Each structure stands twice: as C-alpha cells, then as structure tokens.
Amino acid sequence: MSKETIEHGKITSDENDRQDHWINEIRAVVNEPIPPDLPEPPVDVLPWLYLGPRRCLNDLSKLQHDIGITHVLSMNAMQPESVVQELYYTLLSEGIEHCYVPTLDILGYPLLPKHWDECHEFLQPVMEDYCRYVCWLNNGGGDGGDGDKSTIPSSFLNDEPQDSNNKEKDHSKVFVHCEAGINRSGTIVAAAMMHFAKIPMLDAIRQLKRQRGIIMTNATFQEQLVEFAKSSHGCFG
C-alpha cells in the first residue's frame, strides 16, 4: 500500500514522489553542460531514425542522397497552409513521404497525449522496413541469397546490419524535426526510442543530449515523457 500523508490540504503519495524523482532526473540530464564537438544535424538516433532542426530541409540532396531519408515527420507549426502544401509536394517530387503534425512548444501543451498515436502510425512502417532489411541481410540476403524479410526481431531494432558492405540506403529512414529540433521533435524521438527500441527513458535522453547538446527543455514535455514511461512502458533508466 502506498504511504500517503496530508500536506497543506493535498494528498501526496509514494507514486507522486517517484514521478517527481524521474522528472528531476530528466532535468539533471537536460541541464548538464553542452558536450563539445556536437555532430552536424540531422543526427542518427537509431539506424532508421534521425533528428534535427527544420533548416535541414534546406539541403534535400544531403537528406536523400547522402543519408537516405525516405520519410519526413514535421512537428512544427507551419503557417500558412500553402507552406505545408509546398513542402509536401517538394518532398513528394523527390519520392519522400511527408507527415505534418502541427504542434506548439509551450508549457501546458499536450504533445504526447494528443499526437503520439499519429506519430507512431507514421514511424512504425519505417521501423518495420529496417527490421526486415536487417533480418534479410543476416539471413544471406546481402550475399545474393533469398533472406527472409518477414521476421521483425526486436533485437535488431537498434543494431546496425552485420554486413557493412551493403548500402544503408536500402531501407527506410525517417527525419523528425520541429523548428529547432529540441523540444517537440526531441520528445517524440525520445518516446520512439523507448517504444520501438526499448531504450530506458534516461538513456534515451542522455543519448539525445550527447548528440544535440540542448534537448527537451520544455518542462511539460518532460513530465509527459515520465507519464509515457510509467503508463505504457515502464522503462525509466
């Protein structure tokens, strides 16, 4: 049974204490000094998942031909609607699938409760395609064999293919961005790392901190990520 006390007319419990603990742990990581020699965005969080700011879209050649991006998930609020349509058709002309999820980076905004399901629906096929690709390689597909692409082993979710001589662009990759690649897209990517690759919450945030320098400074999104870990996954760190 949870220990409960009455304090200033409010009920506090062990559960609330645990939630506060994890929020404080997130903030401790977020507030660490910016690491030196940060990689140029977009950064490869997982072999199929990339994170960065909106400005990365200015170099579609790099995204598509150098990195192999096949999908783009936009989390920033683009106005007017003509801007959204222009981006959609520009990406479509390059063979890149686009999903636009308009969001706000403000305190109190329900980012994960409101938008995770839509983001998950867009990210899931990219992850599955990568897993089929890795399984195919590891079953002889990279040597010209008929590797089985039907199995999606969870152990491959955040592993590189064993055969490094094969082109990485042979599987889908998604670039997730907001305006700065810090809060909205950073939170969605952290949730994706936890959900798809079973990476503990704090490990995910530490990795994003190393790669992006500034990450998840929105206190509301920090609290929502703790709820996400607690209610759906239980992987804190």
N, C-alpha and C positions, 0 to 999 in steps of 0.2 A: 504494500500500500504506500502511495506517495506521502511524504511528510508535508503537511500543509500548515501554514501559520497565517495569522491575520496581521497585516501591517498597513496602517493608515487606511483602514477600511477596505483593503484589497486582499484577495486570496493569492498567495504565492505558493509554488509547489516545486518539488524536485524537477518536474518536467520543464517549468519555466526557467529554473536555474540552469538546466542543461542547454536549453536553447540560447540563453544569454552567453553561456560558455562558448558555444560554437560560433556565435556572432562575433564575440571578442577575438576568437582565434582567427577568423577571417580577417578582421580589421588589423590584427597584428601583422599578418602577411601583406595585406594591401599597403600598410604604412611603412613597410621596410624600404630602405634606400633603393633607388632605381639602379639596377645592375648595369655595369659598364658593357660597352660593345654589344648593344642590342642588335639583333638581326633585322635586316630590312624587311618591312612587311610587303606582302602578307606572310605570316609565319605558319609553318606546318605543325599544327597542334597534334593531329593524327595523320597517318599517310593519306587519308581521304578528306581531311577537314582542315581548312585554312581560315585564319582570322586576320583582319586588318581594317584600316580606315577606308572611307568612301573613295579617297583620292586614288586608291589602287586601280579603280575602274578606268582611270585615265590612260592606263597602259594595257589595253586588252591583248596586245601581242604577247606581252610578258605572261599575263594570266593564262592565256590559251595555249601558246606555243612553248613557252619555257617551263611552265608549271603543269599545264594540262587541265586547267579548270574547265569543267563541263556544266557546272551549276553555280548560280549566284543567289544568295539569300540576303535581301536588303532589309535592314531593320530600322532605317532612319525615316523620318517624316519628310517625304519629298513633295514639294508644292511648286507649281500647280500640278494638276493631273497630267498635263501634257508632258511634264518632265518624266513622270513614271512611264508613260507610253513610249516616249523617245528611247529611254533606257531599255525597255522591254524589247522593242523592235531592233535596236542596235545589237543587243545580245543575241536575239533570235537569228539575225542575219549571220552571226558567227557560229551558230549551232550551239549556243549556250542557253540552258534553261534558266528562267528567272522567276523568283517568287518574291513579291513585295509585301512585307508585313509592316504597316505604318505603326510606329511606336513613339513614345515620349520618354525622354531621360529626365524625369522629375521625381522628387520624393512623393511617395504615395501611389505611384503608377503601378498597376497590377501586371507587370511584364510576364512573369511565368504563369500565373493563374489564367491570364487572358490569351496568351499567344503560344505557349509551349506545344499544345496539340497540333497547331498548324505548322509550326517549325518542325516538329517531329515527323509529320507526314511528308514534308519535303526532304528531310535529311535521311530518312530510313532507306529509300531506294539506293541512295549513293553509298551508304554503308554496306548494304547487301551486295551491291555490284563489286565493291572492293573485296569483300569476303569471298565471293565466288572466284574472283581473279586470283587471289592468293591460294585458294584451295586448288584451283586449276594448275597453277604453277607447281605447287608442291606435290601434285599427283602426275607430273610428267608433261603438262601442257606446254611448259616453257621449252621442252626439247622436241616439240613437234608431236607429242602424244595427244591422246584424247582425254585429257584430265577432266575429272568430274567437277563441274561448276555448280552442281545442285546443292551441295552441303555448305552451310554457313557456320563454321566452328567459332565459338566465342573466343577461343584462344588466339584467333587471328585478328581480332578487332583492332588492336593497336600494335601489331607486329609488321615489320617490313617483309616483303617477299624474300624467300630464301635465295632465289636466283636473281642476283643484282644485274645480270646482263640483259634482262628483259626490260622493255620500256615501261616506265612508271605510268605513262600516259594511256596505257591500255585499260585502265579502269577509271571510273568516275571520280571526280574530286569537286568539292564544293567550297566556295569562298563566301564566308559570312562576314558582313560588315554592317556598321551603323555609320555615324558621321566620323567619329574618331577611333572606332574600334576598341573602345574601352569598357563602356557600361552595358548598353543594350546587347550588342553582339557578343561582348565578353561573357555576359551572364548566360546567354543562350548556348554559347560554345562550352562553358563550364558544365552546364546541365547535360549537354550532349556527351561530353567526356564521361560523366558519371553514369549516364543511362546506357550508352552504347558500348563503352569500353570498360565499364565497371571500375573506373578510377575513383578513389576516395575523394571527397569534396576538397579537403585541404591540399591534397597532392595536385589536384587539377588547378587550383588557384595558384599554388606555388609555381607550377609549370608556366601558367599564363603570365605570372609576374616576371619570371626569368625571360620570357620571350617578348613581352610587350612593355615592361617597365612600369607603366601605370595601368591598373586594371581594376574594375569593379569598385569604384569609389562611391557609387550610389548606395546609401545605407539601406534603402528599401529593398533593392535588389539583393543585397547581402542577406537580409532577413528572409526573403523569398527562397533563396537557394538553400538555406538551412531547412525551411519547411519542405522543400523539394526532396532533400536528402532524407528527412525524417519520415515523411508520409509515403514516399514512393520507393525509396531505395535503401535507406539505412546505411549509406556509405559515407561516413563523415571524414575519417582520416586519423 
